[in-house]
Amino acid sequence: MNTFGTNFRITTFGESHGAALGVVIDGCPPGMALSEPDIQPALDKRKPGTSPLVSPRQESDKVEILSGVFDGKTTGTPITLIVRNHDAHSHDYEEMKNLFRPGHADFTFQQKYGIRDYRGGGRSSGRETIGRVAAGAVAEKYLKSLGITIKGHIVSVHGRTGAQEIESEILAAKNAGDSVGGIAEIVAKGCPAGLGDPVFSKLDAAIAGAMMGIGAVKGVEIGAGFAVAGRFGSENNDPITKGGFLSNNAGGILGGISSGQEIVVRIAVKPTASIAKPQKTIDASGNDASITVKGRHDPCIVPRIIPVAEAMLALVLVDAVLEQRKYRE
């Protein structure tokens, strides 16, 4: 599936080394002011080539609005956003086209489809997230009009905290031809109580699914997360007074429905699969082989995954907001 959402639906398209990537948004309410400058800052946060800590691929990632906006406002019809590729080095992958890169989706894509785009992974590339981020920027603008804001930050990288320590750890991995993972946190403020549905459409289940839908994410925590397994109920429950909640171990969600507190989500991000160190693998015929991945890759995905995670949380929340309107109408 390349489509996400129910009320605010997005369909992403394009490949890492194709002509362009983008998204079609269906269900965005009409009458909202929207232009490229509303979307570009989010794309600038995730684009490569911005520092020694990320991939050196040089892409402007400039967004174009092709449909769904007239006289500077959304019309309620599908919004098409596109970002064209300019700096793809497909030749970097020629030597690896018959090898399966460890940690990548090469092997599983081949098993599922019987064919794969070996140039940067095609749809399995992190570059696919361009469409998500662009759509998320539209969702975030709508949410801001309701007083809901979303902000993410890095918690740790390879067990390190603090900006200087994190930067040093990433550069050390880069210089060693290796990579590192980390943890990011995303917080939504101003979210009203009552969003989400109990049982199979819980808000926290939707958020967890959205975050796990990001290629590099291998774990999700909401609120206190895995720490709750080592607590007493008296420690973990969030007491309620007439002035509000006294703590937020639940991460802003109770019974699958938002409580009005901050929604707090943390994601575990795996180390970048593409590394320069030699690795064992097999070729397309099933024979043992060795591979050294060439090309331009992030030594750590965590810094650039922040806007992607922000976008996915925004998409879940805007969908829930529009769903809740049905109960109020």
C-alpha positions as CSV (number, residue, x, y, z in Angstrom):
1,M,0.0,0.0,0.0
2,N,1.2,3.5,-0.9
3,T,-1.8,5.2,0.7
4,F,-2.2,6.3,4.3
5,G,-5.1,7.8,6.2
6,T,-8.9,7.8,6.0
7,N,-10.2,11.3,6.1
8,F,-7.0,13.0,5.1
9,R,-5.6,10.5,2.7
10,I,-2.2,10.6,1.1
11,T,-0.7,8.5,-1.7
12,T,3.1,8.9,-2.2
13,F,4.9,8.1,-5.4
14,G,8.3,8.0,-7.0
15,E,11.7,6.4,-6.5
16,S,15.1,7.5,-5.1
17,H,16.7,7.5,-8.6
18,G,13.6,8.2,-10.6
19,A,12.6,11.5,-12.2
20,A,10.7,12.8,-9.2
21,L,8.9,11.9,-6.0
22,G,5.7,13.3,-4.5
23,V,2.3,12.9,-2.9
24,V,-1.4,13.3,-3.7
25,I,-3.4,14.5,-0.8
26,D,-7.2,13.9,-0.8
27,G,-9.5,15.2,1.9
28,C,-7.7,18.4,2.8
29,P,-10.5,20.9,3.8
30,P,-11.0,23.8,1.4
31,G,-10.3,27.4,2.0
32,M,-6.9,27.0,3.8
33,A,-4.2,29.3,2.5
34,L,-1.4,27.2,1.0
35,S,1.7,27.9,-1.1
36,E,5.1,26.3,-1.6
37,P,6.8,28.4,1.2
38,D,4.4,26.7,3.7
39,I,5.8,23.3,2.7
40,Q,9.5,24.0,1.8
41,P,10.9,24.4,5.4
42,A,9.9,20.9,6.4
43,L,11.5,19.5,3.2
44,D,14.7,21.5,3.9
45,K,14.9,19.9,7.4
46,R,15.0,16.4,5.8
47,K,17.1,17.1,2.7
48,P,20.6,15.7,2.3
49,G,23.8,17.6,1.8
50,T,23.3,20.1,4.7
51,S,26.2,19.0,7.0
52,P,29.0,16.5,7.5
53,L,26.6,14.4,9.6
54,V,24.3,13.5,6.7
55,S,24.4,12.2,3.1
56,P,26.4,14.5,0.8
57,R,23.8,14.0,-2.0
58,Q,23.0,17.5,-3.3
59,E,19.3,18.0,-3.8
60,S,17.4,21.2,-3.5
61,D,14.2,19.2,-2.8
62,K,12.2,22.2,-4.1
63,V,8.5,21.4,-3.9
64,E,5.9,22.3,-6.6
65,I,2.2,22.4,-6.2
66,L,0.6,20.9,-9.3
67,S,-3.1,20.9,-8.3
68,G,-5.7,21.5,-5.5
69,V,-4.8,25.1,-4.9
70,F,-6.5,28.1,-6.5
71,D,-5.9,31.8,-5.7
72,G,-3.6,30.7,-2.9
73,K,-6.2,28.5,-1.1
74,T,-7.0,24.8,-1.0
75,T,-10.1,23.9,-3.1
76,G,-11.0,20.6,-1.4
77,T,-9.9,18.7,-4.5
78,P,-6.7,16.5,-4.6
79,I,-3.5,18.4,-3.9
80,T,-0.5,17.1,-5.9
81,L,3.0,18.0,-4.6
82,I,6.1,17.0,-6.5
83,V,9.9,17.2,-5.9
84,R,12.2,16.4,-8.8
85,N,15.5,14.5,-8.5
86,H,18.6,16.2,-9.8
87,D,21.7,14.5,-8.2
88,A,21.1,10.7,-8.5
89,H,24.3,8.8,-9.0
90,S,22.8,5.5,-10.3
91,H,26.2,4.2,-11.5
92,D,27.2,3.8,-7.8
93,Y,24.9,0.8,-7.7
94,E,25.9,-1.0,-10.9
95,E,28.4,-3.3,-9.1
96,M,25.8,-4.2,-6.5
97,K,22.8,-4.8,-8.8
98,N,23.0,-8.6,-8.4
99,L,23.8,-8.5,-4.7
100,F,21.4,-8.1,-1.7
101,R,22.5,-5.4,0.7
102,P,22.3,-6.6,4.3
103,G,19.9,-4.6,6.4
104,H,18.0,-3.4,3.3
105,A,14.8,-4.5,1.6
106,D,16.6,-5.8,-1.5
107,F,16.0,-9.5,-0.6
108,T,12.4,-9.1,0.5
109,F,11.4,-6.9,-2.5
110,Q,12.9,-9.5,-4.8
111,Q,10.9,-12.3,-3.0
112,K,7.7,-10.3,-3.1
113,Y,7.7,-8.8,-6.6
114,G,10.3,-10.8,-8.5
115,I,11.8,-7.5,-9.6
116,R,13.4,-4.5,-7.8
117,D,14.9,-1.1,-8.5
118,Y,18.5,-1.6,-7.3
119,R,19.3,2.1,-7.7
120,G,19.3,3.3,-4.1
121,G,16.5,0.9,-3.2
122,G,13.8,2.5,-5.3
123,R,10.6,2.8,-3.2
124,S,12.4,1.3,-0.1
125,S,14.8,4.3,0.0
126,G,14.6,6.8,2.7
127,R,14.0,9.3,-0.1
128,E,10.5,8.0,-0.4
129,T,9.7,10.0,2.8
130,I,9.7,13.3,0.7
131,G,6.0,12.7,0.0
132,R,5.2,12.1,3.6
133,V,7.0,15.2,4.8
134,A,5.4,17.4,2.1
135,A,1.9,16.1,3.1
136,G,2.8,16.4,6.8
137,A,3.6,20.1,6.3
138,V,0.1,20.6,4.9
139,A,-1.4,18.7,7.8
140,E,0.7,20.7,10.3
141,K,-0.5,24.0,8.9
142,Y,-4.2,22.9,9.4
143,L,-3.5,21.6,12.9
144,K,-1.8,24.9,13.8
145,S,-5.0,26.7,13.0
146,L,-6.6,24.6,15.7
147,G,-3.8,25.4,18.2
148,I,-2.0,22.0,17.8
149,T,1.8,22.1,17.3
150,I,4.3,19.2,16.8
151,K,8.0,19.3,17.5
152,G,10.6,16.5,17.5
153,H,14.2,16.3,18.9
154,I,17.0,13.8,19.3
155,V,17.1,12.0,22.6
156,S,20.3,10.1,22.1
157,V,22.6,8.6,19.4
158,H,24.4,5.3,20.0
159,G,23.7,5.8,23.8
160,R,25.2,9.3,23.7
161,T,23.3,12.5,24.7
162,G,24.2,16.1,24.3
163,A,24.8,17.9,21.0
164,Q,28.6,17.7,21.1
165,E,28.7,14.0,22.1
166,I,26.1,13.1,19.5
167,E,28.0,14.9,16.7
168,S,31.3,13.2,17.7
169,E,29.7,9.8,17.8
170,I,28.2,10.2,14.3
171,L,31.5,11.5,12.8
172,A,33.4,8.6,14.5
173,A,31.1,6.1,12.9
174,K,31.4,7.8,9.5
175,N,35.2,7.8,9.6
176,A,35.1,4.1,10.5
177,G,32.9,3.3,7.5
178,D,30.1,2.4,9.9
179,S,26.8,3.8,11.1
180,V,24.9,4.4,14.4
181,G,21.3,4.4,15.5
182,G,19.5,6.4,18.1
183,I,16.3,7.6,19.7
184,A,14.1,10.5,18.8
185,E,11.1,12.0,20.6
186,I,8.1,13.8,19.0
187,V,5.7,15.8,21.1
188,A,2.3,17.2,20.1
189,K,1.0,20.2,22.2
190,G,-2.5,21.7,22.2
191,C,-4.2,18.4,21.2
192,P,-7.8,18.4,22.6
193,A,-9.2,15.6,24.6
194,G,-11.5,13.1,22.8
195,L,-9.5,12.3,19.6
196,G,-9.3,8.6,18.6
197,D,-11.6,5.7,19.1
198,P,-11.5,2.8,21.6
199,V,-10.8,-0.9,20.7
200,F,-9.5,-1.2,17.1
201,S,-9.0,2.5,16.2
202,K,-7.1,3.6,19.2
203,L,-5.1,6.8,18.7
204,D,-2.0,5.3,20.2
205,A,-2.3,2.3,17.9
206,A,-2.6,4.6,14.9
207,I,0.5,6.6,16.0
208,A,2.5,3.4,16.6
209,G,1.5,2.1,13.2
210,A,2.5,5.4,11.5
211,M,5.9,5.5,13.2
212,M,6.6,1.8,12.4
213,G,5.7,2.6,8.8
214,I,8.9,4.7,8.6
215,G,11.6,2.4,7.2
216,A,14.3,2.9,9.8
217,V,12.1,2.7,12.9
218,K,12.2,-0.6,14.9
219,G,10.5,0.4,18.1
220,V,7.9,2.9,19.4
221,E,7.1,4.1,22.9
222,I,4.2,6.3,24.0
223,G,4.4,8.1,27.3
224,A,6.5,6.1,29.8
225,G,6.7,3.3,27.2
226,F,8.6,0.2,28.2
227,A,9.4,1.7,31.6
228,V,5.8,0.8,32.8
229,A,6.8,-2.8,32.9
230,G,8.9,-2.2,36.0
231,R,6.4,0.0,37.9
232,F,3.6,-0.4,40.4
233,G,0.2,0.9,39.4
234,S,0.5,3.5,42.1
235,E,3.6,4.8,40.4
236,N,2.4,4.7,36.9
237,N,-1.2,6.0,37.1
238,D,-1.5,9.8,36.4
239,P,-3.5,11.4,39.3
240,I,-6.2,13.8,38.2
241,T,-7.2,16.9,40.1
242,K,-9.6,19.8,39.3
243,G,-6.5,21.6,38.0
244,G,-5.7,18.7,35.7
245,F,-3.3,15.7,35.5
246,L,-0.4,15.6,37.9
247,S,1.8,13.5,35.6
248,N,1.8,12.2,32.0
249,N,3.0,8.6,32.1
250,A,0.2,7.8,29.6
251,G,1.7,10.1,27.0
252,G,-1.5,12.0,26.5
253,I,-3.6,9.0,25.6
254,L,-6.0,7.0,27.8
255,G,-8.2,4.1,26.5
256,G,-7.0,5.0,22.9
257,I,-8.4,8.5,23.2
258,S,-6.4,11.7,23.7
259,S,-6.6,13.1,27.2
260,G,-5.7,16.7,26.4
261,Q,-2.2,16.4,27.7
262,E,0.9,16.5,25.5
263,I,1.2,13.5,23.3
264,V,4.7,12.1,23.7
265,V,6.1,9.5,21.3
266,R,9.6,8.1,21.1
267,I,11.1,6.0,18.3
268,A,14.1,3.7,18.1
269,V,15.9,4.3,14.9
270,K,18.3,1.6,13.5
271,P,21.8,2.3,12.2
272,T,21.9,3.1,8.5
273,A,22.1,-0.2,6.6
274,S,24.4,1.2,3.9
275,I,27.9,1.0,5.3
276,A,31.4,0.9,3.8
277,K,32.6,-2.1,5.8
278,P,32.7,-5.5,4.0
279,Q,29.7,-7.6,4.8
280,K,28.6,-11.2,4.0
281,T,25.6,-11.6,1.6
282,I,24.3,-13.7,-1.3
283,D,23.9,-12.8,-5.0
284,A,20.7,-13.1,-7.0
285,S,21.5,-16.8,-7.7
286,G,21.8,-17.6,-4.0
287,N,25.6,-17.9,-3.9
288,D,27.6,-16.6,-1.0
289,A,29.3,-13.2,-1.7
290,S,30.8,-10.2,-0.1
291,I,29.6,-6.6,-0.5
292,T,30.9,-3.2,0.3
293,V,28.2,-0.6,-0.2
294,K,29.2,2.3,-2.3
295,G,27.3,5.6,-2.8
296,R,26.4,8.5,-0.5
297,H,24.8,7.6,2.7
298,D,23.9,9.0,6.1
299,P,26.2,7.7,8.9
300,C,23.1,8.2,11.2
301,I,19.5,8.6,10.1
302,V,18.3,10.1,13.4
303,P,18.8,13.8,12.5
304,R,16.9,13.6,9.2
305,I,14.2,11.3,10.5
306,I,12.8,14.0,12.9
307,P,10.8,15.9,10.2
308,V,9.5,12.5,8.9
309,A,8.3,11.5,12.3
310,E,6.7,14.9,12.9
311,A,4.9,14.5,9.6
312,M,3.6,11.1,10.4
313,L,2.2,12.3,13.8
314,A,0.6,15.3,12.1
315,L,-1.1,13.0,9.5
316,V,-2.5,10.8,12.3
317,L,-3.8,13.7,14.3
318,V,-5.3,15.6,11.3
319,D,-7.1,12.3,10.4
320,A,-8.4,12.0,14.0
321,V,-9.5,15.7,14.1
322,L,-11.5,15.3,10.9
323,E,-13.0,12.0,12.2
324,Q,-14.0,13.6,15.5
325,R,-15.9,16.3,13.6
326,K,-18.4,13.6,12.5
327,Y,-19.3,13.1,16.2
328,R,-19.9,16.8,16.7
329,E,-21.9,17.5,13.5
